[in-house]
Amino acid sequence: MGVGPARVALLLVLAALPATAVAERGPPPPTGELLLDMADPVIAVRIGEVALRLRVALDQKRLIELNPDAAERLRNRPPNGRFRFESGLEGLVGRETLPSIEAAAPITLNRREMLVTVASHGRPCCHGVDGEIGIGLLPYATIRFVRADASPPERSATFLIDDDDEHGPQTRLAVGRQSILVQFSLERKDSVATGSAGAILAREYGGRLSDGGTMIAAFGIERPIARLRFARPAAIGTFDYSSLPVRTADFAGGEAFPVDPGEPDDIVVRKKIRQQQAWPVVSIGRDRLDRCSEAQYDVLARQLTLRCAGPRG
Protein backbone atom coordinates (compact mmCIF):
# COMPACT_ATOMS: atom_id res chain seq x y z
CA MET A 1 0.00 0.00 0.00
CA GLY A 2 2.90 2.37 -0.65
CA VAL A 3 5.83 3.63 1.35
CA GLY A 4 4.58 6.99 2.57
CA PRO A 5 2.95 6.68 6.03
CA ALA A 6 5.80 5.16 8.04
CA ARG A 7 8.36 7.51 6.54
CA VAL A 8 6.13 10.53 7.11
CA ALA A 9 5.74 9.56 10.77
CA LEU A 10 9.52 9.17 11.14
CA LEU A 11 10.17 12.55 9.56
CA LEU A 12 7.64 14.16 11.89
CA VAL A 13 9.41 12.64 14.90
CA LEU A 14 12.81 13.83 13.71
CA ALA A 15 11.48 17.31 12.90
CA ALA A 16 10.20 17.67 16.45
CA LEU A 17 13.70 17.17 17.90
CA PRO A 18 16.60 19.63 17.84
CA ALA A 19 18.94 18.88 14.95
CA THR A 20 21.94 18.56 17.26
CA ALA A 21 20.11 16.03 19.46
CA VAL A 22 19.18 13.88 16.47
CA ALA A 23 22.71 13.99 15.13
CA GLU A 24 24.38 13.24 18.44
CA ARG A 25 21.99 10.71 19.98
CA GLY A 26 19.64 9.38 17.33
CA PRO A 27 16.57 7.38 18.35
CA PRO A 28 17.16 5.22 21.43
CA PRO A 29 17.54 1.50 20.74
CA PRO A 30 14.67 -0.81 21.68
CA THR A 31 14.93 -2.29 25.16
CA GLY A 32 13.27 -4.89 27.34
CA GLU A 33 10.86 -7.66 26.46
CA LEU A 34 7.16 -7.68 25.61
CA LEU A 35 5.47 -10.95 26.56
CA LEU A 36 2.20 -11.75 24.79
CA ASP A 37 -0.38 -14.52 24.83
CA MET A 38 0.03 -16.19 21.44
CA ALA A 39 -3.70 -17.01 21.32
CA ASP A 40 -4.70 -13.40 22.09
CA PRO A 41 -1.74 -11.02 21.59
CA VAL A 42 -3.41 -7.77 22.62
CA ILE A 43 -1.98 -4.60 24.18
CA ALA A 44 -3.76 -1.53 25.53
CA VAL A 45 -2.71 1.92 24.30
CA ARG A 46 -4.11 5.42 24.53
CA ILE A 47 -4.17 8.12 21.90
CA GLY A 48 -5.08 11.19 23.89
CA GLU A 49 -8.22 10.26 25.82
CA VAL A 50 -9.16 7.39 23.49
CA ALA A 51 -8.35 3.93 24.89
CA LEU A 52 -7.64 1.25 22.28
CA ARG A 53 -7.15 -2.51 22.37
CA LEU A 54 -4.73 -3.45 19.61
CA ARG A 55 -3.74 -6.89 18.38
CA VAL A 56 0.01 -7.24 17.83
CA ALA A 57 0.38 -8.75 14.36
CA LEU A 58 3.37 -10.50 12.81
CA ASP A 59 2.20 -9.51 9.32
CA GLN A 60 1.10 -5.88 9.87
CA LYS A 61 3.08 -2.92 8.55
CA ARG A 62 4.67 -0.28 10.79
CA LEU A 63 1.41 1.46 11.55
CA ILE A 64 -1.80 1.13 13.54
CA GLU A 65 -4.75 -0.08 11.45
CA LEU A 66 -8.09 0.79 13.05
CA ASN A 67 -11.62 -0.43 12.57
CA PRO A 68 -13.86 2.39 11.24
CA ASP A 69 -15.69 2.83 14.57
CA ALA A 70 -12.40 3.23 16.45
CA ALA A 71 -11.18 5.75 13.87
CA GLU A 72 -14.41 7.70 14.32
CA ARG A 73 -13.92 7.80 18.11
CA LEU A 74 -10.46 9.21 17.52
CA ARG A 75 -11.78 11.76 15.04
CA ASN A 76 -14.34 12.96 17.59
CA ARG A 77 -11.80 13.13 20.45
CA PRO A 78 -8.49 14.13 18.83
CA PRO A 79 -5.35 14.03 21.00
CA ASN A 80 -4.37 17.60 20.08
CA GLY A 81 -5.26 20.49 17.80
CA ARG A 82 -2.92 19.31 15.03
CA PHE A 83 -4.46 15.86 14.70
CA ARG A 84 -6.62 15.25 11.64
CA PHE A 85 -7.34 12.40 9.28
CA GLU A 86 -6.47 12.98 5.63
CA SER A 87 -6.72 10.85 2.51
CA GLY A 88 -4.03 8.16 2.47
CA LEU A 89 -2.66 5.62 0.06
CA GLU A 90 -5.15 3.13 -1.31
CA GLY A 91 -5.15 -0.42 0.00
CA LEU A 92 -5.05 -3.33 -2.43
CA VAL A 93 -6.66 -6.65 -1.51
CA GLY A 94 -6.09 -8.79 -4.56
CA ARG A 95 -7.73 -6.68 -7.26
CA GLU A 96 -10.02 -4.84 -4.84
CA THR A 97 -9.00 -1.24 -4.08
CA LEU A 98 -9.89 0.41 -0.77
CA PRO A 99 -9.53 4.15 -0.06
CA SER A 100 -7.90 5.04 3.24
CA ILE A 101 -7.57 7.82 5.78
CA GLU A 102 -4.37 8.43 7.75
CA ALA A 103 -3.10 10.64 10.56
CA ALA A 104 0.02 11.05 12.68
CA ALA A 105 -0.82 10.27 16.31
CA PRO A 106 1.18 10.53 19.56
CA ILE A 107 1.36 7.38 21.69
CA THR A 108 3.50 6.11 24.55
CA LEU A 109 4.95 2.58 24.38
CA ASN A 110 7.54 1.12 26.73
CA ARG A 111 7.73 4.55 28.43
CA ARG A 112 8.66 6.20 25.13
CA GLU A 113 6.72 8.97 23.44
CA MET A 114 6.28 8.22 19.75
CA LEU A 115 4.51 9.68 16.74
CA VAL A 116 3.03 6.92 14.58
CA THR A 117 0.79 6.54 11.55
CA VAL A 118 -2.82 5.60 12.25
CA ALA A 119 -4.84 4.36 9.27
CA SER A 120 -8.31 3.05 8.47
CA HIS A 121 -9.69 1.66 5.23
CA GLY A 122 -13.43 2.07 5.72
CA ARG A 123 -14.05 -1.60 6.47
CA PRO A 124 -13.58 -3.65 9.65
CA CYS A 125 -10.06 -5.01 9.81
CA CYS A 126 -9.85 -6.72 13.16
CA HIS A 127 -12.48 -8.81 14.96
CA GLY A 128 -12.71 -8.49 18.74
CA VAL A 129 -10.29 -5.54 19.06
CA ASP A 130 -10.09 -1.91 17.95
CA GLY A 131 -7.29 -2.54 15.48
CA GLU A 132 -3.83 -3.97 14.84
CA ILE A 133 -0.31 -2.72 15.44
CA GLY A 134 2.74 -3.99 13.56
CA ILE A 135 5.68 -5.48 15.43
CA GLY A 136 7.95 -2.93 13.76
CA LEU A 137 6.38 -0.13 15.83
CA LEU A 138 7.03 -1.73 19.22
CA PRO A 139 10.19 -0.33 20.90
CA TYR A 140 11.12 -3.58 22.66
CA ALA A 141 14.32 -5.54 22.07
CA THR A 142 12.39 -8.82 22.15
CA ILE A 143 8.74 -9.61 21.48
CA ARG A 144 7.65 -13.07 22.64
CA PHE A 145 4.36 -14.72 21.74
CA VAL A 146 3.85 -17.68 24.09
CA ARG A 147 1.13 -20.36 24.11
CA ALA A 148 0.68 -21.54 27.69
CA ASP A 149 -1.09 -24.86 27.00
CA ALA A 150 1.05 -25.95 24.04
CA SER A 151 2.96 -29.22 23.81
CA PRO A 152 6.73 -29.02 24.34
CA PRO A 153 8.48 -27.87 21.14
CA GLU A 154 10.13 -30.56 19.03
CA ARG A 155 11.87 -28.27 16.56
CA SER A 156 12.72 -24.63 16.00
CA ALA A 157 13.44 -22.52 12.96
CA THR A 158 14.74 -18.95 12.63
CA PHE A 159 13.91 -16.57 9.78
CA LEU A 160 15.47 -13.25 8.81
CA ILE A 161 12.64 -10.71 8.55
CA ASP A 162 12.49 -7.79 6.13
CA ASP A 163 9.92 -5.29 7.44
CA ASP A 164 8.86 -4.19 3.97
CA ASP A 165 7.29 -0.70 3.72
CA GLU A 166 4.66 -1.83 1.22
CA HIS A 167 3.76 -5.32 2.44
CA GLY A 168 4.90 -5.62 6.05
CA PRO A 169 7.22 -8.17 7.71
CA GLN A 170 8.18 -11.09 5.45
CA THR A 171 11.04 -13.52 4.90
CA ARG A 172 12.50 -14.77 1.62
CA LEU A 173 12.91 -18.53 1.09
CA ALA A 174 14.53 -20.40 -1.79
CA VAL A 175 12.31 -22.63 -3.94
CA GLY A 176 14.56 -24.39 -6.43
CA ARG A 177 16.24 -21.68 -8.49
CA GLN A 178 13.62 -19.12 -7.55
CA SER A 179 12.34 -17.78 -4.26
CA ILE A 180 9.10 -16.92 -2.54
CA LEU A 181 8.19 -14.65 0.34
CA VAL A 182 6.55 -15.89 3.52
CA GLN A 183 4.48 -14.04 6.08
CA PHE A 184 3.26 -15.43 9.40
CA SER A 185 -0.25 -14.72 10.68
CA LEU A 186 -1.51 -15.56 14.16
CA GLU A 187 -5.01 -14.45 13.12
CA ARG A 188 -5.59 -15.99 9.66
CA LYS A 189 -7.27 -19.40 9.92
CA ASP A 190 -5.75 -21.04 6.82
CA SER A 191 -2.48 -20.67 4.96
CA VAL A 192 -2.80 -19.26 1.43
CA ALA A 193 -0.56 -18.36 -1.52
CA THR A 194 -0.83 -15.63 -4.10
CA GLY A 195 -0.95 -16.56 -7.79
CA SER A 196 2.77 -15.99 -8.39
CA ALA A 197 3.82 -17.95 -5.28
CA GLY A 198 1.48 -20.79 -6.28
CA ALA A 199 2.98 -20.99 -9.75
CA ILE A 200 6.56 -21.12 -8.40
CA LEU A 201 5.63 -23.85 -5.91
CA ALA A 202 3.71 -25.80 -8.57
CA ARG A 203 6.73 -25.94 -10.87
CA GLU A 204 9.04 -27.10 -8.07
CA TYR A 205 6.76 -29.64 -6.37
CA GLY A 206 4.62 -30.92 -9.23
CA GLY A 207 1.46 -29.02 -8.34
CA ARG A 208 -1.93 -29.34 -10.07
CA LEU A 209 -4.85 -26.96 -9.66
CA SER A 210 -8.41 -27.99 -8.85
CA ASP A 211 -11.53 -26.06 -7.93
CA GLY A 212 -11.38 -24.30 -4.59
CA GLY A 213 -14.27 -21.85 -4.33
CA THR A 214 -13.61 -18.63 -2.41
CA MET A 215 -12.00 -17.45 0.80
CA ILE A 216 -12.18 -14.33 2.95
CA ALA A 217 -9.11 -12.10 2.63
CA ALA A 218 -8.22 -8.89 4.47
CA PHE A 219 -11.03 -6.51 5.43
CA GLY A 220 -13.61 -9.27 4.90
CA ILE A 221 -13.21 -9.22 1.11
CA GLU A 222 -14.07 -12.47 -0.66
CA ARG A 223 -11.54 -13.68 -3.23
CA PRO A 224 -11.61 -16.69 -5.58
CA ILE A 225 -9.18 -19.52 -4.86
CA ALA A 226 -8.07 -22.80 -6.39
CA ARG A 227 -6.66 -25.80 -4.53
CA LEU A 228 -3.06 -26.57 -5.49
CA ARG A 229 -2.22 -30.25 -4.84
CA PHE A 230 1.43 -31.28 -4.86
CA ALA A 231 3.01 -34.49 -6.17
CA ARG A 232 5.38 -34.34 -3.19
CA PRO A 233 5.15 -32.24 -0.04
CA ALA A 234 6.07 -28.59 -0.51
CA ALA A 235 8.50 -27.37 2.16
CA ILE A 236 7.53 -23.84 3.21
CA GLY A 237 9.34 -22.47 6.22
CA THR A 238 9.37 -25.16 8.88
CA PHE A 239 6.17 -26.76 7.54
CA ASP A 240 5.20 -29.16 4.75
CA TYR A 241 2.07 -28.86 2.61
CA SER A 242 0.41 -31.58 0.55
CA SER A 243 -1.96 -28.95 -0.82
CA LEU A 244 -2.46 -25.22 -0.50
CA PRO A 245 -5.21 -22.70 -1.37
CA VAL A 246 -4.07 -20.25 -4.04
CA ARG A 247 -5.57 -16.89 -4.92
CA THR A 248 -4.83 -17.46 -8.59
CA ALA A 249 -6.30 -14.10 -9.69
CA ASP A 250 -4.15 -12.06 -7.30
CA PHE A 251 -0.55 -10.79 -7.68
CA ALA A 252 0.33 -13.34 -10.36
CA GLY A 253 2.54 -11.09 -12.49
CA GLY A 254 4.12 -13.07 -15.33
CA GLU A 255 4.29 -16.36 -13.40
CA ALA A 256 2.40 -19.20 -15.12
CA PHE A 257 1.30 -22.57 -13.77
CA PRO A 258 2.72 -25.65 -15.54
CA VAL A 259 0.49 -27.50 -17.98
CA ASP A 260 -1.28 -30.43 -16.34
CA PRO A 261 0.40 -33.53 -17.89
CA GLY A 262 -2.85 -35.44 -17.51
CA GLU A 263 -4.68 -32.95 -19.71
CA PRO A 264 -2.06 -31.62 -22.16
CA ASP A 265 -4.57 -30.70 -24.86
CA ASP A 266 -6.75 -28.46 -22.69
CA ILE A 267 -7.15 -24.93 -23.97
CA VAL A 268 -7.24 -22.36 -21.21
CA VAL A 269 -9.10 -19.14 -22.00
CA ARG A 270 -8.02 -16.22 -19.83
CA LYS A 271 -9.77 -12.89 -19.44
CA LYS A 272 -7.95 -9.89 -20.81
CA ILE A 273 -7.34 -7.96 -17.61
CA ARG A 274 -4.64 -5.59 -16.48
CA GLN A 275 -1.45 -7.43 -15.55
CA GLN A 276 -0.88 -7.15 -11.81
CA GLN A 277 2.61 -6.98 -10.33
CA ALA A 278 3.82 -10.29 -8.93
CA TRP A 279 3.98 -10.63 -5.16
CA PRO A 280 4.99 -14.28 -4.61
CA VAL A 281 4.00 -14.66 -0.96
CA VAL A 282 2.62 -17.48 1.16
CA SER A 283 0.82 -16.45 4.33
CA ILE A 284 1.25 -19.21 6.91
CA GLY A 285 -1.82 -19.24 9.13
CA ARG A 286 -3.11 -20.90 12.25
CA ASP A 287 -3.49 -24.26 10.51
CA ARG A 288 0.27 -24.53 11.13
CA LEU A 289 1.14 -21.88 13.72
CA ASP A 290 -1.30 -23.26 16.31
CA ARG A 291 1.25 -26.08 16.72
CA CYS A 292 3.85 -23.59 17.91
CA SER A 293 4.41 -22.88 21.60
CA GLU A 294 6.42 -19.73 20.97
CA ALA A 295 7.23 -17.14 18.35
CA GLN A 296 10.10 -14.87 19.39
CA TYR A 297 11.02 -11.75 17.43
CA ASP A 298 14.46 -10.26 17.98
CA VAL A 299 13.99 -6.64 16.93
CA LEU A 300 17.69 -5.74 16.68
CA ALA A 301 18.66 -8.85 14.70
CA ARG A 302 15.35 -8.80 12.75
CA GLN A 303 14.93 -12.53 13.35
CA LEU A 304 11.78 -14.51 14.06
CA THR A 305 12.22 -17.87 15.79
CA LEU A 306 9.38 -20.41 15.84
CA ARG A 307 9.35 -23.28 18.33
CA CYS A 308 6.79 -25.87 17.33
CA ALA A 309 5.53 -29.37 18.12
CA GLY A 310 3.87 -32.03 16.00
CA PRO A 311 4.45 -33.05 12.39
CA ARG A 312 5.77 -30.67 9.76
CA GLY A 313 2.79 -31.33 7.50
C-alpha positions in Angstrom: 0.0 0.0 0.0 2.9 2.4 -0.6 5.8 3.6 1.3 4.6 7.0 2.6 2.9 6.7 6.0 5.8 5.2 8.0 8.4 7.5 6.5 6.1 10.5 7.1 5.7 9.6 10.8 9.5 9.2 11.1 10.2 12.6 9.6 7.6 14.2 11.9 9.4 12.6 14.9 12.8 13.8 13.7 11.5 17.3 12.9 10.2 17.7 16.4 13.7 17.2 17.9 16.6 19.6 17.8 18.9 18.9 15.0 21.9 18.6 17.3 20.1 16.0 19.5 19.2 13.9 16.5 22.7 14.0 15.1 24.4 13.2 18.4 22.0 10.7 20.0 19.6 9.4 17.3 16.6 7.4 18.4 17.2 5.2 21.4 17.5 1.5 20.7 14.7 -0.8 21.7 14.9 -2.3 25.2 13.3 -4.9 27.3 10.9 -7.7 26.5 7.2 -7.7 25.6 5.5 -11.0 26.6 2.2 -11.7 24.8 -0.4 -14.5 24.8 0.0 -16.2 21.4 -3.7 -17.0 21.3 -4.7 -13.4 22.1 -1.7 -11.0 21.6 -3.4 -7.8 22.6 -2.0 -4.6 24.2 -3.8 -1.5 25.5 -2.7 1.9 24.3 -4.1 5.4 24.5 -4.2 8.1 21.9 -5.1 11.2 23.9 -8.2 10.3 25.8 -9.2 7.4 23.5 -8.4 3.9 24.9 -7.6 1.2 22.3 -7.1 -2.5 22.4 -4.7 -3.4 19.6 -3.7 -6.9 18.4 0.0 -7.2 17.8 0.4 -8.8 14.4 3.4 -10.5 12.8 2.2 -9.5 9.3 1.1 -5.9 9.9 3.1 -2.9 8.6 4.7 -0.3 10.8 1.4 1.5 11.5 -1.8 1.1 13.5 -4.7 -0.1 11.4 -8.1 0.8 13.0 -11.6 -0.4 12.6 -13.9 2.4 11.2 -15.7 2.8 14.6 -12.4 3.2 16.5 -11.2 5.7 13.9 -14.4 7.7 14.3 -13.9 7.8 18.1 -10.5 9.2 17.5 -11.8 11.8 15.0 -14.3 13.0 17.6 -11.8 13.1 20.4 -8.5 14.1 18.8 -5.4 14.0 21.0 -4.4 17.6 20.1 -5.3 20.5 17.8 -2.9 19.3 15.0 -4.5 15.9 14.7 -6.6 15.3 11.6 -7.3 12.4 9.3 -6.5 13.0 5.6 -6.7 10.8 2.5 -4.0 8.2 2.5 -2.7 5.6 0.1 -5.2 3.1 -1.3 -5.2 -0.4 0.0 -5.1 -3.3 -2.4 -6.7 -6.6 -1.5 -6.1 -8.8 -4.6 -7.7 -6.7 -7.3 -10.0 -4.8 -4.8 -9.0 -1.2 -4.1 -9.9 0.4 -0.8 -9.5 4.1 -0.1 -7.9 5.0 3.2 -7.6 7.8 5.8 -4.4 8.4 7.8 -3.1 10.6 10.6 0.0 11.1 12.7 -0.8 10.3 16.3 1.2 10.5 19.6 1.4 7.4 21.7 3.5 6.1 24.5 5.0 2.6 24.4 7.5 1.1 26.7 7.7 4.5 28.4 8.7 6.2 25.1 6.7 9.0 23.4 6.3 8.2 19.8 4.5 9.7 16.7 3.0 6.9 14.6 0.8 6.5 11.6 -2.8 5.6 12.2 -4.8 4.4 9.3 -8.3 3.1 8.5 -9.7 1.7 5.2 -13.4 2.1 5.7 -14.1 -1.6 6.5 -13.6 -3.6 9.7 -10.1 -5.0 9.8 -9.8 -6.7 13.2 -12.5 -8.8 15.0 -12.7 -8.5 18.7 -10.3 -5.5 19.1 -10.1 -1.9 18.0 -7.3 -2.5 15.5 -3.8 -4.0 14.8 -0.3 -2.7 15.4 2.7 -4.0 13.6 5.7 -5.5 15.4 8.0 -2.9 13.8 6.4 -0.1 15.8 7.0 -1.7 19.2 10.2 -0.3 20.9 11.1 -3.6 22.7 14.3 -5.5 22.1 12.4 -8.8 22.2 8.7 -9.6 21.5 7.6 -13.1 22.6 4.4 -14.7 21.7 3.9 -17.7 24.1 1.1 -20.4 24.1 0.7 -21.5 27.7 -1.1 -24.9 27.0 1.0 -26.0 24.0 3.0 -29.2 23.8 6.7 -29.0 24.3 8.5 -27.9 21.1 10.1 -30.6 19.0 11.9 -28.3 16.6 12.7 -24.6 16.0 13.4 -22.5 13.0 14.7 -19.0 12.6 13.9 -16.6 9.8 15.5 -13.2 8.8 12.6 -10.7 8.6 12.5 -7.8 6.1 9.9 -5.3 7.4 8.9 -4.2 4.0 7.3 -0.7 3.7 4.7 -1.8 1.2 3.8 -5.3 2.4 4.9 -5.6 6.0 7.2 -8.2 7.7 8.2 -11.1 5.5 11.0 -13.5 4.9 12.5 -14.8 1.6 12.9 -18.5 1.1 14.5 -20.4 -1.8 12.3 -22.6 -3.9 14.6 -24.4 -6.4 16.2 -21.7 -8.5 13.6 -19.1 -7.6 12.3 -17.8 -4.3 9.1 -16.9 -2.5 8.2 -14.6 0.3 6.5 -15.9 3.5 4.5 -14.0 6.1 3.3 -15.4 9.4 -0.3 -14.7 10.7 -1.5 -15.6 14.2 -5.0 -14.5 13.1 -5.6 -16.0 9.7 -7.3 -19.4 9.9 -5.7 -21.0 6.8 -2.5 -20.7 5.0 -2.8 -19.3 1.4 -0.6 -18.4 -1.5 -0.8 -15.6 -4.1 -0.9 -16.6 -7.8 2.8 -16.0 -8.4 3.8 -18.0 -5.3 1.5 -20.8 -6.3 3.0 -21.0 -9.8 6.6 -21.1 -8.4 5.6 -23.9 -5.9 3.7 -25.8 -8.6 6.7 -25.9 -10.9 9.0 -27.1 -8.1 6.8 -29.6 -6.4 4.6 -30.9 -9.2 1.5 -29.0 -8.3 -1.9 -29.3 -10.1 -4.8 -27.0 -9.7 -8.4 -28.0 -8.8 -11.5 -26.1 -7.9 -11.4 -24.3 -4.6 -14.3 -21.9 -4.3 -13.6 -18.6 -2.4 -12.0 -17.5 0.8 -12.2 -14.3 3.0 -9.1 -12.1 2.6 -8.2 -8.9 4.5 -11.0 -6.5 5.4 -13.6 -9.3 4.9 -13.2 -9.2 1.1 -14.1 -12.5 -0.7 -11.5 -13.7 -3.2 -11.6 -16.7 -5.6 -9.2 -19.5 -4.9 -8.1 -22.8 -6.4 -6.7 -25.8 -4.5 -3.1 -26.6 -5.5 -2.2 -30.2 -4.8 1.4 -31.3 -4.9 3.0 -34.5 -6.2 5.4 -34.3 -3.2 5.1 -32.2 0.0 6.1 -28.6 -0.5 8.5 -27.4 2.2 7.5 -23.8 3.2 9.3 -22.5 6.2 9.4 -25.2 8.9 6.2 -26.8 7.5 5.2 -29.2 4.8 2.1 -28.9 2.6 0.4 -31.6 0.6 -2.0 -29.0 -0.8 -2.5 -25.2 -0.5 -5.2 -22.7 -1.4 -4.1 -20.2 -4.0 -5.6 -16.9 -4.9 -4.8 -17.5 -8.6 -6.3 -14.1 -9.7 -4.1 -12.1 -7.3 -0.6 -10.8 -7.7 0.3 -13.3 -10.4 2.5 -11.1 -12.5 4.1 -13.1 -15.3 4.3 -16.4 -13.4 2.4 -19.2 -15.1 1.3 -22.6 -13.8 2.7 -25.6 -15.5 0.5 -27.5 -18.0 -1.3 -30.4 -16.3 0.4 -33.5 -17.9 -2.9 -35.4 -17.5 -4.7 -32.9 -19.7 -2.1 -31.6 -22.2 -4.6 -30.7 -24.9 -6.8 -28.5 -22.7 -7.2 -24.9 -24.0 -7.2 -22.4 -21.2 -9.1 -19.1 -22.0 -8.0 -16.2 -19.8 -9.8 -12.9 -19.4 -8.0 -9.9 -20.8 -7.3 -8.0 -17.6 -4.6 -5.6 -16.5 -1.5 -7.4 -15.5 -0.9 -7.1 -11.8 2.6 -7.0 -10.3 3.8 -10.3 -8.9 4.0 -10.6 -5.2 5.0 -14.3 -4.6 4.0 -14.7 -1.0 2.6 -17.5 1.2 0.8 -16.4 4.3 1.2 -19.2 6.9 -1.8 -19.2 9.1 -3.1 -20.9 12.3 -3.5 -24.3 10.5 0.3 -24.5 11.1 1.1 -21.9 13.7 -1.3 -23.3 16.3 1.2 -26.1 16.7 3.9 -23.6 17.9 4.4 -22.9 21.6 6.4 -19.7 21.0 7.2 -17.1 18.3 10.1 -14.9 19.4 11.0 -11.8 17.4 14.5 -10.3 18.0 14.0 -6.6 16.9 17.7 -5.7 16.7 18.7 -8.8 14.7 15.3 -8.8 12.8 14.9 -12.5 13.3 11.8 -14.5 14.1 12.2 -17.9 15.8 9.4 -20.4 15.8 9.3 -23.3 18.3 6.8 -25.9 17.3 5.5 -29.4 18.1 3.9 -32.0 16.0 4.5 -33.1 12.4 5.8 -30.7 9.8 2.8 -31.3 7.5 
